[in-house]
Amino acid sequence: MTHVFSGVTLQVLDRLRGEDDGSYVLELNPDRTGGTLTRRSGMGDVVVRFVHDNARAQMAVTIMKKPMLVPTPLLLAEMSAALRRATFGHE
């Protein structure tokens, strides 16, 4: 399943990477149009692959790995909150 987040610029992705407290690992492809985001937790790692469309300021994410007992909507809500913090938390 793929989910699209709107309002995500390259600056937001850079801010997200800058907030790394050890629980998030953001790896951008060399062309900065996609990559992976890994969140480490005690329940197990969550790995998402994303494709970024800078012209539309959108990021499409696909969950590649997650703990069996963690619901997908919870993961998407957590990612949405992290993107909002990266967008609005640094103005």
C-alpha positions as CSV (number, residue, x, y, z in Angstrom):
1,M,0.0,0.0,0.0
2,T,1.3,3.5,-0.9
3,H,0.3,6.7,0.9
4,V,1.0,10.2,-0.5
5,F,1.9,13.1,1.8
6,S,1.4,16.6,0.4
7,G,3.4,19.7,1.3
8,V,6.7,17.9,1.6
9,T,9.6,19.8,0.1
10,L,13.3,18.9,0.0
11,Q,13.8,21.4,2.9
12,V,11.3,19.4,5.0
13,L,13.2,16.2,4.3
14,D,16.5,17.9,5.2
15,R,14.9,19.1,8.5
16,L,13.6,15.6,9.2
17,R,17.1,14.2,8.8
18,G,18.5,17.0,11.0
19,E,16.2,15.9,13.8
20,D,17.7,12.5,14.0
21,D,17.7,11.4,17.6
22,G,18.9,8.0,16.7
23,S,15.4,6.6,16.2
24,Y,15.1,7.7,12.6
25,V,17.6,7.0,9.8
26,L,16.9,8.9,6.6
27,E,18.8,7.8,3.5
28,L,18.3,9.9,0.3
29,N,19.2,8.6,-3.1
30,P,22.0,10.6,-4.7
31,D,19.4,12.4,-7.0
32,R,17.3,13.2,-3.9
33,T,14.1,12.0,-5.5
34,G,13.6,9.1,-3.1
35,G,15.2,6.9,-0.5
36,T,14.4,5.0,2.7
37,L,13.4,6.0,6.2
38,T,14.0,3.5,9.0
39,R,12.6,4.0,12.5
40,R,14.1,1.9,15.2
41,S,12.0,0.9,18.1
42,G,11.9,-1.8,20.8
43,M,9.1,-3.5,19.0
44,G,11.1,-3.8,15.7
45,D,12.2,-1.6,12.9
46,V,9.9,0.1,10.5
47,V,11.3,0.6,7.0
48,V,9.5,2.7,4.4
49,R,10.6,3.5,0.8
50,F,9.6,6.9,-0.5
51,V,9.6,8.8,-3.8
52,H,9.7,12.5,-3.6
53,D,8.1,14.8,-6.3
54,N,9.7,18.2,-5.7
55,A,7.5,20.0,-8.3
56,R,4.3,18.8,-6.6
57,A,5.8,18.9,-3.1
58,Q,4.6,15.3,-2.5
59,M,6.1,12.2,-1.0
60,A,4.7,8.8,-1.7
61,V,5.7,6.2,0.9
62,T,5.4,2.4,0.8
63,I,5.9,0.4,4.0
64,M,8.5,-2.3,3.3
65,K,8.8,-3.7,6.9
66,K,7.0,-3.3,10.1
67,P,6.3,-5.2,13.3
68,M,3.3,-7.5,12.8
69,L,1.3,-6.0,15.8
70,V,1.7,-2.3,14.8
71,P,-1.2,-1.2,12.6
72,T,-0.4,0.6,9.4
73,P,-2.7,3.6,10.2
74,L,-0.7,4.3,13.4
75,L,2.6,4.3,11.4
76,L,1.2,6.7,8.8
77,A,-0.1,9.0,11.6
78,E,3.3,9.0,13.2
79,M,5.0,9.8,9.9
80,S,2.5,12.6,9.3
81,A,3.3,14.1,12.7
82,A,7.0,13.9,12.1
83,L,6.6,15.7,8.7
84,R,4.5,18.4,10.3
85,R,7.1,19.0,13.0
86,A,9.8,19.2,10.3
87,T,7.6,21.6,8.3
88,F,6.2,23.9,11.0
89,G,8.5,23.3,14.0
90,H,11.4,25.3,12.5
91,E,9.8,28.5,11.3
